[in-house]
């Protein structure tokens, strides 16, 4: 960890003021944020999707919509 980074220090100071009972929820939010910003580059994602389509790894559109509605 880079404890010399001023932003890191500010985050730690904010966390120290956070009510303990909310820390589990905050942890989940931070983990979800980290996963969201660590997405693969668009080029890699498109390449993977294209390879899946070429190899027949597809679903009918009505099944995709069913998953979206769930």
PDB file of N, H, CA, C and O in Angstrom:
ATOM      1  N   UNK A   1       0.834  -1.188   0.000  1.00  0.00           N
ATOM      2  CA  UNK A   1       0.000   0.000   0.000  1.00  0.00           C
ATOM      3  C   UNK A   1       0.879   1.251   0.000  1.00  0.00           C
ATOM      4  O   UNK A   1       1.958   1.282   0.591  1.00  0.00           O
ATOM      5  N   UNK A   2       0.390   2.254  -0.667  1.00  0.00           N
ATOM      6  H   UNK A   2      -0.486   2.230  -1.147  1.00  0.00           H
ATOM      7  CA  UNK A   2       1.141   3.500  -0.757  1.00  0.00           C
ATOM      8  C   UNK A   2       0.599   4.493   0.266  1.00  0.00           C
ATOM      9  O   UNK A   2      -0.275   5.301  -0.051  1.00  0.00           O
ATOM     10  N   UNK A   3       1.114   4.434   1.485  1.00  0.00           N
ATOM     11  H   UNK A   3       1.823   3.778   1.742  1.00  0.00           H
ATOM     12  CA  UNK A   3       0.609   5.299   2.557  1.00  0.00           C
ATOM     13  C   UNK A   3       1.111   6.734   2.432  1.00  0.00           C
ATOM     14  O   UNK A   3       0.674   7.604   3.185  1.00  0.00           O
ATOM     15  N   UNK A   4       2.016   6.994   1.497  1.00  0.00           N
ATOM     16  H   UNK A   4       2.370   6.287   0.885  1.00  0.00           H
ATOM     17  CA  UNK A   4       2.518   8.351   1.301  1.00  0.00           C
ATOM     18  C   UNK A   4       1.644   9.134   0.322  1.00  0.00           C
ATOM     19  O   UNK A   4       1.804  10.347   0.185  1.00  0.00           O
ATOM     20  N   UNK A   5       0.736   8.462  -0.350  1.00  0.00           N
ATOM     21  H   UNK A   5       0.606   7.476  -0.238  1.00  0.00           H
ATOM     22  CA  UNK A   5      -0.168   9.120  -1.291  1.00  0.00           C
ATOM     23  C   UNK A   5      -1.192   9.923  -0.502  1.00  0.00           C
ATOM     24  O   UNK A   5      -1.881   9.362   0.351  1.00  0.00           O
ATOM     25  N   UNK A   6      -1.311  11.234  -0.766  1.00  0.00           N
ATOM     26  H   UNK A   6      -0.752  11.689  -1.459  1.00  0.00           H
ATOM     27  CA  UNK A   6      -2.252  12.066   0.000  1.00  0.00           C
ATOM     28  C   UNK A   6      -3.703  11.607  -0.128  1.00  0.00           C
ATOM     29  O   UNK A   6      -4.466  11.713   0.832  1.00  0.00           O
ATOM     30  N   UNK A   7      -4.092  11.106  -1.283  1.00  0.00           N
ATOM     31  H   UNK A   7      -3.473  11.020  -2.063  1.00  0.00           H
ATOM     32  CA  UNK A   7      -5.468  10.633  -1.459  1.00  0.00           C
ATOM     33  C   UNK A   7      -5.712   9.406  -0.590  1.00  0.00           C
ATOM     34  O   UNK A   7      -6.769   9.277   0.027  1.00  0.00           O
ATOM     35  N   UNK A   8      -4.747   8.519  -0.544  1.00  0.00           N
ATOM     36  H   UNK A   8      -3.888   8.624  -1.046  1.00  0.00           H
ATOM     37  CA  UNK A   8      -4.859   7.329   0.300  1.00  0.00           C
ATOM     38  C   UNK A   8      -5.043   7.743   1.759  1.00  0.00           C
ATOM     39  O   UNK A   8      -5.872   7.178   2.471  1.00  0.00           O
ATOM     40  N   UNK A   9      -4.280   8.713   2.190  1.00  0.00           N
ATOM     41  H   UNK A   9      -3.606   9.172   1.611  1.00  0.00           H
ATOM     42  CA  UNK A   9      -4.379   9.204   3.563  1.00  0.00           C
ATOM     43  C   UNK A   9      -5.765   9.766   3.843  1.00  0.00           C
ATOM     44  O   UNK A   9      -6.327   9.517   4.910  1.00  0.00           O
ATOM     45  N   UNK A  10      -6.327  10.524   2.899  1.00  0.00           N
ATOM     46  H   UNK A  10      -5.871  10.726   2.032  1.00  0.00           H
ATOM     47  CA  UNK A  10      -7.673  11.078   3.067  1.00  0.00           C
ATOM     48  C   UNK A  10      -8.727   9.974   3.142  1.00  0.00           C
ATOM     49  O   UNK A  10      -9.669  10.066   3.929  1.00  0.00           O
ATOM     50  N   UNK A  11      -8.571   8.944   2.334  1.00  0.00           N
ATOM     51  H   UNK A  11      -7.806   8.869   1.695  1.00  0.00           H
ATOM     52  CA  UNK A  11      -9.514   7.821   2.368  1.00  0.00           C
ATOM     53  C   UNK A  11      -9.463   7.137   3.732  1.00  0.00           C
ATOM     54  O   UNK A  11     -10.503   6.820   4.310  1.00  0.00           O
ATOM     55  N   UNK A  12      -8.276   6.914   4.235  1.00  0.00           N
ATOM     56  H   UNK A  12      -7.432   7.171   3.766  1.00  0.00           H
ATOM     57  CA  UNK A  12      -8.114   6.281   5.547  1.00  0.00           C
ATOM     58  C   UNK A  12      -8.742   7.145   6.637  1.00  0.00           C
ATOM     59  O   UNK A  12      -9.397   6.625   7.540  1.00  0.00           O
ATOM     60  N   UNK A  13      -8.548   8.440   6.560  1.00  0.00           N
ATOM     61  H   UNK A  13      -8.015   8.863   5.826  1.00  0.00           H
ATOM     62  CA  UNK A  13      -9.136   9.346   7.558  1.00  0.00           C
ATOM     63  C   UNK A  13     -10.669   9.272   7.519  1.00  0.00           C
ATOM     64  O   UNK A  13     -11.318   9.290   8.565  1.00  0.00           O
ATOM     65  N   UNK A  14     -11.232   9.191   6.335  1.00  0.00           N
ATOM     66  H   UNK A  14     -10.705   9.177   5.486  1.00  0.00           H
ATOM     67  CA  UNK A  14     -12.689   9.063   6.207  1.00  0.00           C
ATOM     68  C   UNK A  14     -13.166   7.731   6.787  1.00  0.00           C
ATOM     69  O   UNK A  14     -14.179   7.679   7.484  1.00  0.00           O
ATOM     70  N   UNK A  15     -12.436   6.664   6.497  1.00  0.00           N
ATOM     71  H   UNK A  15     -11.613   6.707   5.930  1.00  0.00           H
ATOM     72  CA  UNK A  15     -12.820   5.345   7.004  1.00  0.00           C
ATOM     73  C   UNK A  15     -12.790   5.301   8.528  1.00  0.00           C
ATOM     74  O   UNK A  15     -13.630   4.651   9.150  1.00  0.00           O
ATOM     75  N   UNK A  16     -11.850   5.972   9.114  1.00  0.00           N
ATOM     76  H   UNK A  16     -11.167   6.500   8.609  1.00  0.00           H
ATOM     77  CA  UNK A  16     -11.740   5.981  10.571  1.00  0.00           C
ATOM     78  C   UNK A  16     -12.926   6.683  11.237  1.00  0.00           C
ATOM     79  O   UNK A  16     -13.203   6.448  12.413  1.00  0.00           O
ATOM     80  N   UNK A  17     -13.624   7.539  10.494  1.00  0.00           N
ATOM     81  H   UNK A  17     -13.399   7.729   9.539  1.00  0.00           H
ATOM     82  CA  UNK A  17     -14.786   8.238  11.028  1.00  0.00           C
ATOM     83  C   UNK A  17     -16.095   7.509  10.732  1.00  0.00           C
ATOM     84  O   UNK A  17     -17.160   7.934  11.179  1.00  0.00           O
ATOM     85  N   UNK A  18     -16.016   6.428   9.988  1.00  0.00           N
ATOM     86  H   UNK A  18     -15.150   6.083   9.625  1.00  0.00           H
ATOM     87  CA  UNK A  18     -17.209   5.709   9.559  1.00  0.00           C
ATOM     88  C   UNK A  18     -17.745   4.847  10.699  1.00  0.00           C
ATOM     89  O   UNK A  18     -16.960   4.192  11.384  1.00  0.00           O
ATOM     90  N   UNK A  19     -19.066   4.829  10.922  1.00  0.00           N
ATOM     91  H   UNK A  19     -19.704   5.361  10.366  1.00  0.00           H
ATOM     92  CA  UNK A  19     -19.633   3.969  11.974  1.00  0.00           C
ATOM     93  C   UNK A  19     -19.336   2.489  11.693  1.00  0.00           C
ATOM     94  O   UNK A  19     -19.524   2.011  10.575  1.00  0.00           O
ATOM     95  N   UNK A  20     -18.882   1.792  12.700  1.00  0.00           N
ATOM     96  H   UNK A  20     -18.730   2.180  13.609  1.00  0.00           H
ATOM     97  CA  UNK A  20     -18.446   0.402  12.561  1.00  0.00           C
ATOM     98  C   UNK A  20     -19.534  -0.494  11.976  1.00  0.00           C
ATOM     99  O   UNK A  20     -19.228  -1.386  11.183  1.00  0.00           O
ATOM    100  N   UNK A  21     -20.782  -0.282  12.343  1.00  0.00           N
ATOM    101  H   UNK A  21     -21.030   0.442  12.987  1.00  0.00           H
ATOM    102  CA  UNK A  21     -21.850  -1.161  11.887  1.00  0.00           C
ATOM    103  C   UNK A  21     -22.070  -1.085  10.371  1.00  0.00           C
ATOM    104  O   UNK A  21     -22.686  -1.979   9.791  1.00  0.00           O
ATOM    105  N   UNK A  22     -21.569  -0.022   9.728  1.00  0.00           N
ATOM    106  H   UNK A  22     -21.068   0.704  10.200  1.00  0.00           H
ATOM    107  CA  UNK A  22     -21.742   0.122   8.286  1.00  0.00           C
ATOM    108  C   UNK A  22     -20.523  -0.342   7.489  1.00  0.00           C
ATOM    109  O   UNK A  22     -20.558  -0.337   6.259  1.00  0.00           O
ATOM    110  N   UNK A  23     -19.468  -0.735   8.154  1.00  0.00           N
ATOM    111  H   UNK A  23     -19.439  -0.739   9.153  1.00  0.00           H
ATOM    112  CA  UNK A  23     -18.250  -1.134   7.456  1.00  0.00           C
ATOM    113  C   UNK A  23     -18.441  -2.336   6.524  1.00  0.00           C
ATOM    114  O   UNK A  23     -17.883  -2.324   5.427  1.00  0.00           O
ATOM    115  N   UNK A  24     -19.202  -3.376   6.902  1.00  0.00           N
ATOM    116  H   UNK A  24     -19.656  -3.386   7.794  1.00  0.00           H
ATOM    117  CA  UNK A  24     -19.394  -4.486   5.950  1.00  0.00           C
ATOM    118  C   UNK A  24     -20.050  -4.027   4.637  1.00  0.00           C
ATOM    119  O   UNK A  24     -19.658  -4.471   3.558  1.00  0.00           O
ATOM    120  N   UNK A  25     -21.032  -3.151   4.732  1.00  0.00           N
ATOM    121  H   UNK A  25     -21.351  -2.790   5.608  1.00  0.00           H
ATOM    122  CA  UNK A  25     -21.682  -2.646   3.515  1.00  0.00           C
ATOM    123  C   UNK A  25     -20.726  -1.786   2.707  1.00  0.00           C
ATOM    124  O   UNK A  25     -20.695  -1.865   1.479  1.00  0.00           O
ATOM    125  N   UNK A  26     -19.955  -0.972   3.392  1.00  0.00           N
ATOM    126  H   UNK A  26     -19.980  -0.908   4.390  1.00  0.00           H
ATOM    127  CA  UNK A  26     -18.981  -0.126   2.708  1.00  0.00           C
ATOM    128  C   UNK A  26     -17.937  -0.981   2.001  1.00  0.00           C
ATOM    129  O   UNK A  26     -17.538  -0.674   0.878  1.00  0.00           O
ATOM    130  N   UNK A  27     -17.500  -2.039   2.644  1.00  0.00           N
ATOM    131  H   UNK A  27     -17.824  -2.289   3.556  1.00  0.00           H
ATOM    132  CA  UNK A  27     -16.530  -2.942   2.032  1.00  0.00           C
ATOM    133  C   UNK A  27     -17.083  -3.531   0.746  1.00  0.00           C
ATOM    134  O   UNK A  27     -16.373  -3.590  -0.258  1.00  0.00           O
ATOM    135  N   UNK A  28     -18.338  -3.969   0.757  1.00  0.00           N
ATOM    136  H   UNK A  28     -18.914  -3.921   1.573  1.00  0.00           H
ATOM    137  CA  UNK A  28     -18.957  -4.516  -0.454  1.00  0.00           C
ATOM    138  C   UNK A  28     -18.999  -3.474  -1.563  1.00  0.00           C
ATOM    139  O   UNK A  28     -18.755  -3.795  -2.726  1.00  0.00           O
ATOM    140  N   UNK A  29     -19.308  -2.234  -1.212  1.00  0.00           N
ATOM    141  H   UNK A  29     -19.506  -1.973  -0.267  1.00  0.00           H
ATOM    142  CA  UNK A  29     -19.364  -1.160  -2.210  1.00  0.00           C
ATOM    143  C   UNK A  29     -17.984  -0.901  -2.803  1.00  0.00           C
ATOM    144  O   UNK A  29     -17.849  -0.720  -4.013  1.00  0.00           O
ATOM    145  N   UNK A  30     -16.970  -0.882  -1.961  1.00  0.00           N
ATOM    146  H   UNK A  30     -17.080  -1.029  -0.978  1.00  0.00           H
ATOM    147  CA  UNK A  30     -15.603  -0.635  -2.432  1.00  0.00           C
ATOM    148  C   UNK A  30     -15.148  -1.778  -3.344  1.00  0.00           C
ATOM    149  O   UNK A  30     -14.524  -1.535  -4.377  1.00  0.00           O
ATOM    150  N   UNK A  31     -15.456  -3.013  -2.970  1.00  0.00           N
ATOM    151  H   UNK A  31     -15.963  -3.210  -2.131  1.00  0.00           H
ATOM    152  CA  UNK A  31     -15.075  -4.148  -3.800  1.00  0.00           C
ATOM    153  C   UNK A  31     -15.789  -4.108  -5.148  1.00  0.00           C
ATOM    154  O   UNK A  31     -15.177  -4.374  -6.182  1.00  0.00           O
ATOM    155  N   UNK A  32     -17.077  -3.777  -5.143  1.00  0.00           N
ATOM    156  H   UNK A  32     -17.574  -3.561  -4.303  1.00  0.00           H
ATOM    157  CA  UNK A  32     -17.832  -3.677  -6.399  1.00  0.00           C
ATOM    158  C   UNK A  32     -17.261  -2.568  -7.278  1.00  0.00           C
ATOM    159  O   UNK A  32     -17.153  -2.732  -8.493  1.00  0.00           O
ATOM    160  N   UNK A  33     -16.897  -1.444  -6.670  1.00  0.00           N
ATOM    161  H   UNK A  33     -16.985  -1.311  -5.682  1.00  0.00           H
ATOM    162  CA  UNK A  33     -16.296  -0.351  -7.428  1.00  0.00           C
ATOM    163  C   UNK A  33     -14.986  -0.793  -8.057  1.00  0.00           C
ATOM    164  O   UNK A  33     -14.743  -0.546  -9.238  1.00  0.00           O
ATOM    165  N   UNK A  34     -14.143  -1.445  -7.269  1.00  0.00           N
ATOM    166  H   UNK A  34     -14.339  -1.645  -6.309  1.00  0.00           H
ATOM    167  CA  UNK A  34     -12.841  -1.901  -7.777  1.00  0.00           C
ATOM    168  C   UNK A  34     -13.021  -2.851  -8.946  1.00  0.00           C
ATOM    169  O   UNK A  34     -12.318  -2.743  -9.950  1.00  0.00           O
ATOM    170  N   UNK A  35     -13.962  -3.784  -8.822  1.00  0.00           N
ATOM    171  H   UNK A  35     -14.534  -3.872  -8.006  1.00  0.00           H
ATOM    172  CA  UNK A  35     -14.222  -4.723  -9.911  1.00  0.00           C
ATOM    173  C   UNK A  35     -14.735  -3.990 -11.148  1.00  0.00           C
ATOM    174  O   UNK A  35     -14.398  -4.355 -12.275  1.00  0.00           O
ATOM    175  N   UNK A  36     -15.544  -2.964 -10.939  1.00  0.00           N
ATOM    176  H   UNK A  36     -15.818  -2.667 -10.024  1.00  0.00           H
ATOM    177  CA  UNK A  36     -16.090  -2.212 -12.061  1.00  0.00           C
ATOM    178  C   UNK A  36     -15.051  -1.418 -12.814  1.00  0.00           C
ATOM    179  O   UNK A  36     -15.126  -1.316 -14.039  1.00  0.00           O
ATOM    180  N   UNK A  37     -14.095  -0.858 -12.126  1.00  0.00           N
ATOM    181  H   UNK A  37     -14.034  -0.941 -11.131  1.00  0.00           H
ATOM    182  CA  UNK A  37     -13.079  -0.057 -12.797  1.00  0.00           C
ATOM    183  C   UNK A  37     -11.956  -0.915 -13.347  1.00  0.00           C
ATOM    184  O   UNK A  37     -11.129  -0.427 -14.116  1.00  0.00           O
ATOM    185  N   UNK A  38     -11.911  -2.174 -12.971  1.00  0.00           N
ATOM    186  H   UNK A  38     -12.584  -2.571 -12.346  1.00  0.00           H
ATOM    187  CA  UNK A  38     -10.862  -3.062 -13.438  1.00  0.00           C
ATOM    188  C   UNK A  38     -11.341  -3.926 -14.604  1.00  0.00           C
ATOM    189  O   UNK A  38     -10.882  -5.056 -14.776  1.00  0.00           O
ATOM    190  N   UNK A  39     -12.258  -3.393 -15.398  1.00  0.00           N
ATOM    191  H   UNK A  39     -12.631  -2.475 -15.259  1.00  0.00           H
ATOM    192  CA  UNK A  39     -12.769  -4.134 -16.540  1.00  0.00           C
ATOM    193  C   UNK A  39     -11.687  -4.304 -17.598  1.00  0.00           C
ATOM    194  O   UNK A  39     -10.760  -3.502 -17.702  1.00  0.00           O
ATOM    195  N   UNK A  40     -11.829  -5.363 -18.374  1.00  0.00           N
ATOM    196  H   UNK A  40     -12.583  -6.015 -18.290  1.00  0.00           H
ATOM    197  CA  UNK A  40     -10.886  -5.603 -19.457  1.00  0.00           C
ATOM    198  C   UNK A  40     -11.022  -4.507 -20.514  1.00  0.00           C
ATOM    199  O   UNK A  40     -12.104  -3.943 -20.679  1.00  0.00           O
ATOM    200  N   UNK A  41      -9.947  -4.200 -21.228  1.00  0.00           N
ATOM    201  H   UNK A  41      -9.068  -4.658 -21.094  1.00  0.00           H
ATOM    202  CA  UNK A  41     -10.025  -3.209 -22.296  1.00  0.00           C
ATOM    203  C   UNK A  41     -11.074  -3.607 -23.336  1.00  0.00           C
ATOM    204  O   UNK A  41     -11.297  -4.793 -23.581  1.00  0.00           O
ATOM    205  N   UNK A  42     -11.703  -2.623 -23.933  1.00  0.00           N
ATOM    206  H   UNK A  42     -11.522  -1.660 -23.734  1.00  0.00           H
ATOM    207  CA  UNK A  42     -12.775  -2.874 -24.900  1.00  0.00           C
ATOM    208  C   UNK A  42     -12.310  -3.784 -26.020  1.00  0.00           C
ATOM    209  O   UNK A  42     -13.044  -4.681 -26.435  1.00  0.00           O
ATOM    210  N   UNK A  43     -11.108  -3.565 -26.511  1.00  0.00           N
ATOM    211  H   UNK A  43     -10.512  -2.836 -26.174  1.00  0.00           H
ATOM    212  CA  UNK A  43     -10.592  -4.386 -27.606  1.00  0.00           C
ATOM    213  C   UNK A  43     -10.563  -5.865 -27.216  1.00  0.00           C
ATOM    214  O   UNK A  43     -10.948  -6.721 -28.012  1.00  0.00           O
ATOM    215  N   UNK A  44     -10.115  -6.166 -26.011  1.00  0.00           N
ATOM    216  H   UNK A  44      -9.803  -5.470 -25.364  1.00  0.00           H
ATOM    217  CA  UNK A  44     -10.070  -7.555 -25.543  1.00  0.00           C
ATOM    218  C   UNK A  44     -11.477  -8.136 -25.432  1.00  0.00           C
ATOM    219  O   UNK A  44     -11.712  -9.284 -25.809  1.00  0.00           O
ATOM    220  N   UNK A  45     -12.403  -7.346 -24.918  1.00  0.00           N
ATOM    221  H   UNK A  45     -12.213  -6.413 -24.611  1.00  0.00           H
ATOM    222  CA  UNK A  45     -13.773  -7.803 -24.746  1.00  0.00           C
ATOM    223  C   UNK A  45     -14.414  -8.094 -26.103  1.00  0.00           C
ATOM    224  O   UNK A  45     -15.071  -9.121 -26.275  1.00  0.00           O
ATOM    225  N   UNK A  46     -14.221  -7.193 -27.060  1.00  0.00           N
ATOM    226  H   UNK A  46     -13.687  -6.360 -26.920  1.00  0.00           H
ATOM    227  CA  UNK A  46     -14.776  -7.409 -28.397  1.00  0.00           C
ATOM    228  C   UNK A  46     -14.152  -8.625 -29.071  1.00  0.00           C
ATOM    229  O   UNK A  46     -14.847  -9.403 -29.724  1.00  0.00           O
ATOM    230  N   UNK A  47     -12.844  -8.787 -28.914  1.00  0.00           N
ATOM    231  H   UNK A  47     -12.279  -8.155 -28.383  1.00  0.00           H
ATOM    232  CA  UNK A  47     -12.166  -9.948 -29.497  1.00  0.00           C
ATOM    233  C   UNK A  47     -12.726 -11.243 -28.912  1.00  0.00           C
ATOM    234  O   UNK A  47     -12.973 -12.200 -29.646  1.00  0.00           O
ATOM    235  N   UNK A  48     -12.925 -11.277 -27.599  1.00  0.00           N
ATOM    236  H   UNK A  48     -12.725 -10.500 -27.003  1.00  0.00           H
ATOM    237  CA  UNK A  48     -13.478 -12.470 -26.966  1.00  0.00           C
ATOM    238  C   UNK A  48     -14.888 -12.737 -27.468  1.00  0.00           C
ATOM    239  O   UNK A  48     -15.227 -13.879 -27.778  1.00  0.00           O
ATOM    240  N   UNK A  49     -15.711 -11.701 -27.553  1.00  0.00           N
ATOM    241  H   UNK A  49     -15.435 -10.774 -27.301  1.00  0.00           H
ATOM    242  CA  UNK A  49     -17.077 -11.867 -28.046  1.00  0.00           C
ATOM    243  C   UNK A  49     -17.121 -12.377 -29.473  1.00  0.00           C
ATOM    244  O   UNK A  49     -17.948 -13.222 -29.814  1.00  0.00           O
ATOM    245  N   UNK A  50     -16.233 -11.865 -30.300  1.00  0.00           N
ATOM    246  H   UNK A  50     -15.561 -11.178 -30.023  1.00  0.00           H
ATOM    247  CA  UNK A  50     -16.177 -12.300 -31.692  1.00  0.00           C
ATOM    248  C   UNK A  50     -15.780 -13.775 -31.769  1.00  0.00           C
ATOM    249  O   UNK A  50     -16.370 -14.538 -32.533  1.00  0.00           O
ATOM    250  N   UNK A  51     -14.791 -14.171 -30.987  1.00  0.00           N
ATOM    251  H   UNK A  51     -14.311 -13.551 -30.366  1.00  0.00           H
ATOM    252  CA  UNK A  51     -14.366 -15.577 -30.977  1.00  0.00           C
ATOM    253  C   UNK A  51     -15.493 -16.492 -30.487  1.00  0.00           C
ATOM    254  O   UNK A  51     -15.687 -17.583 -31.022  1.00  0.00           O
ATOM    255  N   UNK A  52     -16.231 -16.045 -29.475  1.00  0.00           N
ATOM    256  H   UNK A  52     -16.073 -15.159 -29.040  1.00  0.00           H
ATOM    257  CA  UNK A  52     -17.363 -16.831 -28.978  1.00  0.00           C
ATOM    258  C   UNK A  52     -18.436 -16.970 -30.048  1.00  0.00           C
ATOM    259  O   UNK A  52     -19.006 -18.048 -30.215  1.00  0.00           O
ATOM    260  N   UNK A  53     -18.715 -15.902 -30.767  1.00  0.00           N
ATOM    261  H   UNK A  53     -18.252 -15.026 -30.631  1.00  0.00           H
ATOM    262  CA  UNK A  53     -19.720 -15.955 -31.831  1.00  0.00           C
ATOM    263  C   UNK A  53     -19.277 -16.893 -32.948  1.00  0.00           C
ATOM    264  O   UNK A  53     -20.077 -17.685 -33.447  1.00  0.00           O
ATOM    265  N   UNK A  54     -18.011 -16.809 -33.342  1.00  0.00           N
ATOM    266  H   UNK A  54     -17.361 -16.166 -32.937  1.00  0.00           H
ATOM    267  CA  UNK A  54     -17.503 -17.676 -34.405  1.00  0.00           C
ATOM    268  C   UNK A  54     -17.529 -19.149 -34.011  1.00  0.00           C
ATOM    269  O   UNK A  54     -17.713 -20.020 -34.862  1.00  0.00           O
ATOM    270  N   UNK A  55     -17.345 -19.425 -32.737  1.00  0.00           N
ATOM    271  H   UNK A  55     -17.195 -18.718 -32.045  1.00  0.00           H
ATOM    272  CA  UNK A  55     -17.306 -20.826 -32.290  1.00  0.00           C
ATOM    273  C   UNK A  55     -18.695 -21.349 -31.893  1.00  0.00           C
ATOM    274  O   UNK A  55     -18.824 -22.472 -31.406  1.00  0.00           O
ATOM    275  N   UNK A  56     -19.737 -20.519 -32.106  1.00  0.00           N
ATOM    276  H   UNK A  56     -19.632 -19.607 -32.501  1.00  0.00           H
ATOM    277  CA  UNK A  56     -21.102 -20.965 -31.835  1.00  0.00           C
ATOM    278  C   UNK A  56     -21.538 -20.844 -30.390  1.00  0.00           C
ATOM    279  O   UNK A  56     -22.573 -21.392 -30.013  1.00  0.00           O
ATOM    280  N   UNK A  57     -20.773 -20.141 -29.575  1.00  0.00           N
ATOM    281  H   UNK A  57     -19.931 -19.695 -29.882  1.00  0.00           H
ATOM    282  CA  UNK A  57     -21.134 -19.961 -28.167  1.00  0.00           C
ATOM    283  C   UNK A  57     -22.120 -18.792 -28.051  1.00  0.00           C
ATOM    284  O   UNK A  57     -21.792 -17.723 -27.535  1.00  0.00           O
ATOM    285  N   UNK A  58     -23.320 -19.030 -28.539  1.00  0.00           N
ATOM    286  H   UNK A  58     -23.586 -19.898 -28.958  1.00  0.00           H
ATOM    287  CA  UNK A  58     -24.329 -17.968 -28.568  1.00  0.00           C
ATOM    288  C   UNK A  58     -25.620 -18.462 -27.930  1.00  0.00           C
ATOM    289  O   UNK A  58     -25.804 -19.660 -27.713  1.00  0.00           O
ATOM    290  N   UNK A  59     -26.505 -17.525 -27.636  1.00  0.00           N
ATOM    291  H   UNK A  59     -26.356 -16.552 -27.812  1.00  0.00           H
ATOM    292  CA  UNK A  59     -27.830 -17.828 -27.107  1.00  0.00           C
ATOM    293  C   UNK A  59     -28.871 -17.139 -27.987  1.00  0.00           C
ATOM    294  O   UNK A  59     -28.606 -16.071 -28.539  1.00  0.00           O
ATOM    295  N   UNK A  60     -30.055 -17.744 -28.120  1.00  0.00           N
ATOM    296  H   UNK A  60     -30.270 -18.611 -27.671  1.00  0.00           H
ATOM    297  CA  UNK A  60     -31.129 -17.056 -28.844  1.00  0.00           C
ATOM    298  C   UNK A  60     -31.488 -15.752 -28.128  1.00  0.00           C
ATOM    299  O   UNK A  60     -31.402 -15.665 -26.903  1.00  0.00           O
ATOM    300  N   UNK A  61     -31.884 -14.754 -28.891  1.00  0.00           N
ATOM    301  H   UNK A  61     -31.954 -14.825 -29.886  1.00  0.00           H
ATOM    302  CA  UNK A  61     -32.162 -13.439 -28.330  1.00  0.00           C
ATOM    303  C   UNK A  61     -33.238 -13.484 -27.257  1.00  0.00           C
ATOM    304  O   UNK A  61     -33.167 -12.736 -26.281  1.00  0.00           O
ATOM    305  N   UNK A  62     -34.234 -14.350 -27.420  1.00  0.00           N
ATOM    306  H   UNK A  62     -34.292 -14.957 -28.213  1.00  0.00           H
ATOM    307  CA  UNK A  62     -35.299 -14.409 -26.408  1.00  0.00           C
ATOM    308  C   UNK A  62     -34.768 -14.915 -25.068  1.00  0.00           C
ATOM    309  O   UNK A  62     -35.292 -14.530 -24.022  1.00  0.00           O
ATOM    310  N   UNK A  63     -33.754 -15.755 -25.073  1.00  0.00           N
ATOM    311  H   UNK A  63     -33.329 -16.067 -25.922  1.00  0.00           H
ATOM    312  CA  UNK A  63     -33.153 -16.200 -23.811  1.00  0.00           C
ATOM    313  C   UNK A  63     -32.355 -15.070 -23.163  1.00  0.00           C
ATOM    314  O   UNK A  63     -32.335 -14.941 -21.939  1.00  0.00           O
ATOM    315  N   UNK A  64     -31.706 -14.264 -23.976  1.00  0.00           N
ATOM    316  H   UNK A  64     -31.722 -14.369 -24.971  1.00  0.00           H
ATOM    317  CA  UNK A  64     -30.955 -13.138 -23.427  1.00  0.00           C
ATOM    318  C   UNK A  64     -31.890 -12.158 -22.738  1.00  0.00           C
ATOM    319  O   UNK A  64     -31.566 -11.638 -21.671  1.00  0.00           O
ATOM    320  N   UNK A  65     -33.038 -11.901 -23.334  1.00  0.00           N
ATOM    321  H   UNK A  65     -33.302 -12.324 -24.201  1.00  0.00           H
ATOM    322  CA  UNK A  65     -33.998 -10.975 -22.728  1.00  0.00           C
ATOM    323  C   UNK A  65     -34.568 -11.553 -21.447  1.00  0.00           C
ATOM    324  O   UNK A  65     -34.826 -10.820 -20.493  1.00  0.00           O
ATOM    325  N   UNK A  66     -34.772 -12.900 -21.420  1.00  0.00           N
ATOM    326  H   UNK A  66     -34.562 -13.496 -22.195  1.00  0.00           H
ATOM    327  CA  UNK A  66     -35.277 -13.529 -20.193  1.00  0.00           C
ATOM    328  C   UNK A  66     -34.294 -13.309 -19.037  1.00  0.00           C
ATOM    329  O   UNK A  66     -34.710 -13.044 -17.909  1.00  0.00           O
ATOM    330  N   UNK A  67     -33.005 -13.419 -19.317  1.00  0.00           N
ATOM    331  H   UNK A  67     -32.668 -13.635 -20.233  1.00  0.00           H
ATOM    332  CA  UNK A  67     -31.995 -13.204 -18.280  1.00  0.00           C
ATOM    333  C   UNK A  67     -31.999 -11.746 -17.825  1.00  0.00           C
ATOM    334  O   UNK A  67     -31.795 -11.464 -16.644  1.00  0.00           O
ATOM    335  N   UNK A  68     -32.226 -10.833 -18.744  1.00  0.00           N
ATOM    336  H   UNK A  68     -32.391 -11.062 -19.703  1.00  0.00           H
ATOM    337  CA  UNK A  68     -32.246  -9.404 -18.408  1.00  0.00           C
ATOM    338  C   UNK A  68     -33.430  -9.080 -17.501  1.00  0.00           C
ATOM    339  O   UNK A  68     -33.314  -8.248 -16.602  1.00  0.00           O
ATOM    340  N   UNK A  69     -34.559  -9.730 -17.733  1.00  0.00           N
ATOM    341  H   UNK A  69     -34.653 -10.406 -18.464  1.00  0.00           H
ATOM    342  CA  UNK A  69     -35.758  -9.463 -16.939  1.00  0.00           C
ATOM    343  C   UNK A  69     -35.670 -10.044 -15.531  1.00  0.00           C
ATOM    344  O   UNK A  69     -36.385  -9.601 -14.632  1.00  0.00           O
ATOM    345  N   UNK A  70     -34.797 -11.032 -15.334  1.00  0.00           N
ATOM    346  H   UNK A  70     -34.216 -11.392 -16.065  1.00  0.00           H
ATOM    347  CA  UNK A  70     -34.705 -11.716 -14.027  1.00  0.00           C
ATOM    348  C   UNK A  70     -34.127 -10.865 -12.955  1.00  0.00           C
ATOM    349  O   UNK A  70     -33.995 -11.313 -11.816  1.00  0.00           O
TER     350      UNK A  70
END
